[in-house]
Amino acid sequence: MRRLLWLICSIWEYVYKTLIRARFLPNSRQKLLKVAYRKFKREDKTVGDVVLTKGDIIAELHLSNTSLSRYAEHRSPEWALYKDLLAEFRLLSSLLKEDPRPIKALTGITILAPPAARLGFQVEEIPPGLWAWLNYFWLRFLRIAFSPRKDGKVNALAADRNPVEIWMSAEDFTEKF
C-alpha cells in the first residue's frame, strides 16, 4: 500500500512541479528544495515589514519529496533533513541577493508549523474550505508515502496536523540565512 502511494505521489509531484516550473536551486548539492517564481494574485498582504500587492513576484518553496528517501539510513533523519534544508536556505538566500527580479517574499504550505515558526516564518492557517481540505489530504499522503521511517507505523505518521501557509519577506530571509 505504501509503495503504491509512493508511486502515485511521485508521479503527481513530477507532473505538478513541472507544470508550475518549480526548479532545483542552481549549484545545489542537496537537491532538496525547488522554487517556483510567480506573481502574487491576492488582496494586499503584509509579510513582516513588506506589503505585497497584486503583481509582486514571490518565490514559492517546495520540498522535493522524492529526495526524502535518502534520509532513511540516517540515525536521526529529521536532524539530517533540517541541516540540509538550512544549507538550501543559505544557497537560496545568496541567489536572491544576486537575482535581478524584485522578489518580495517567500511562501509555502506545510504541516510542520512549529519548525517553520522557529526558523522565522510567519505561519497562517489556511481558511476552511476546499483548498484547505485538499492540502490536508495531500500533505497527509505525502507524509505517509515519503517518510524516512521504515517501521511501518503509518498511524504515527498520519498525525492530525493541519496544513498552514508560511511566509517570509525576501529581505528578512536574506538577513536570516
Sequence and secondary structure as in RCSB ss.txt:
>XXXX:A:sequence
MRRLLWLICSIWEYVYKTLIRARFLPNSRQKLLKVAYRKFKREDKTVGDVVLTKGDIIAELHLSNTSLSRYAEHR
SPEWALYKDLLAEFRLLSSLLKEDPRPIKALTGITILAPPAARLGFQVEEIPPGLWAWLNYFWLRFLRIAFSPRK
DGKVNALAADRNPVEIWMSAEDFTEKF
>XXXX:A:secstr
 HHHHHHHHHHHHHHHHHHTT EE TT SS  EEEEEEE  SS EEETTEEE TT EEEEEEE GGGGGGGTTSS
SHHHHHHHHHHHHHHHHHHHHHH SS EEEEEEEES HHHHHHTT EEEE  SSHHHHHHHHHHHHHHHHH S  
S  HHHHT     EEEEEEHHHHHHH 
